[in-house]
């Protein structure tokens, strides 16, 4: 596991990070990895989860901004 070449987390799309994270969860749940490999998987999984959260936060901000622009164009100042 530690010798595997991984794409840097910051270069992954949301979908790529989520797919890799789901694979890591499956590997960890299987219990077939050594302790060292499990720790490396856990660390990678934490980084992937944070990347997914960053993508989702960014998407929420974009949606909020679009809603705000729409409200302003409609003359509505309330949310």
Buried (B, 14 or more C-beta within 10 A) or exposed (E): BEEEEEEEBEEBEBEBBBEBBEEBBEBBEEEEBEEEBBEBBEEBBEBBBEBBEBBEEEEEEEEEEEEEEEEEEEEEEEE
